Amino acid sequence: MAYDQENRREQRIAMDLSVEITRYDLQGRMFTERTRIEDISKKGCRFKLRVELQPGDIVSIRPLVPGDPYLGQDEQLQLYEIRWAAQLGTRWNTGAFKLESEDLADVVFPPLNARNLPLK
């Protein structure tokens, strides 16, 4: 699926955060990959994976740095729904939407009329 960054509905902030992504398939097999979150919004995040996940897949995301405040309190796993995946070379650029009410990151987002920050 092609993804146009100009069509984003939310403001995003560039980030570099080590995480572990985990998903169980319908047969109960577990998939785990360590990667980095590249940007966040109030409701989601973007990262690259070696495998393609499908829209609707549910994954858990866990920060790999103990005590890291970015993905929630007390290093708890947070659940996300995969919204899109686009092949980028040998990896899959993937967007996920959080399913829990906790803020994704302890980040203060500027007002909507502020100039957007460049993304990497």
JOMOMO-V832204 format. One record per backbone hydrogen bond with DSSP energy under -1.0 kcal/mol. NH is the residue of the N-H (numbers start at 1). CO is the residue of the C=O. Records with the same first field share a line. If there is no record, write none. Layout:
NH = CO + CO
//
This chain:
7 = 4
8 = 5
13 = 40
15 = 38
17 = 37
19 = 35
20 = 62
21 = 33
22 = 60
23 = 31
25 = 29
28 = 25
31 = 23
33 = 21
35 = 19
37 = 17
38 = 46
39 = 46
40 = 13
41 = 44
45 = 96
46 = 39
47 = 94
49 = 92
56 = 82
57 = 54
59 = 80
60 = 22
61 = 78
62 = 20
64 = 18
68 = 65
72 = 69
76 = 73
78 = 61
80 = 59
81 = 97
82 = 57
83 = 95
84 = 95
86 = 93
88 = 91
91 = 88
92 = 49
93 = 86
94 = 47
95 = 84
96 = 45
97 = 81
98 = 43
99 = 79
107 = 105
114 = 111
//
